[in-house]
């Protein structure tokens, strides 16, 4: 089994675990201020994804691999945040998830995924934050209410050290139009390394398509799942 195809699958799975892509963290919301993209998000219920690589920041000789994305879910943000933490349900969402185990004592998620005849394994450390006022440690957001958040880091397996975060924001009534409740789910993933084990031809549109398809399935799960069952 070659290393590169496994890494491609791993990339898609890391996004899927977060829930629903590119740029530096500062311009991660690549759709904002772009009427055509905002219309697709609002009117067509598109899941927008952007993937790319840039020159490393900490290491100029490294590549900075980033995936950013957004999707709207027709459900209350608190409910979506709760559903997103039931990681083991991923096995029912997409066939690429062969095994997903969550250890609540350590907040670790172990995943085995398989697609196109290749298999990948990884261990993620998970941290969650409920929506609410910024704490003293959130110095850049003092005085602001922060959205619910799930962050993760790969602590074993492919892309060791890769980090990602998902945020769940309740959309204001003027934005969601006739929908009773709607949540904007955003995600961003970044990894800086001198070697990114994905063929250059696949970093971009091909990976965007894979991530987008998995994300759409997860959104359907968020909208249809019975929260009382969890």
C-alpha positions, 0 to 999 in steps of 0.5 A: 500500500503506497503512502500517498493514496492513504494520505489523501484519504486521511485528509478527507477523513480529518475534515469529515470528523470535524463535521462539514476550503484555503488561506491563512487563518486570518482570511479563512472565510474566503467566501465573505465579501464575494457575492457569488459565493455567498449566494451559493451558500445562502440560496443553493445550500452549497458546501464551499471548500477550498484546498491549497498549499503555500510557502511555510510560515515557521519553516520557509522550506516547508509547505503550508497545507490548508483546507477551509470550508463552510456549510449551513445546517437547518438546525439549532447550533446547540443541537448541531454542536451536540450531534457533532460530538458523537464521533462514532456515528460517522460509521453510519454517515459514510462508507469510508469510515470502517472504525471510529472509537471515542475514548471519553476519558482521554478525549481521543478518537481513533479512526480507520477509514478505507476507500479505493482499496486503501486504508488509513489509521489515525489518532486525534486529540479532541477539545471542545468549547461551548458557546459563550463569553470569552474567558481570560485566556481568549485575549484576542476576543475579550468582551465577545461571545464565542461560538461553540468549537471542536478542535483537534490535533493528530497525535499519531498516524498520518499528518502527525501534528496537523491541527483543525478547528470547527465552529458552530454559529447560530445565524441571525433571523435576517440571514436565515430567512424563512428557516426557523433555525440555521447554523453556519458550520465552518472548518479550517485545517492546517499542516506545515511540513517539508513533505506533504504526502499528497501528489501535487495534482490532487491538492486542489480540485480533486481533494475539494470534491472528495471533502465536499461530498463527505461534508454534504453527507454529514450535514444531512446527518446533522439535519435528520438525526434524532437528538433524543437518541444520543 
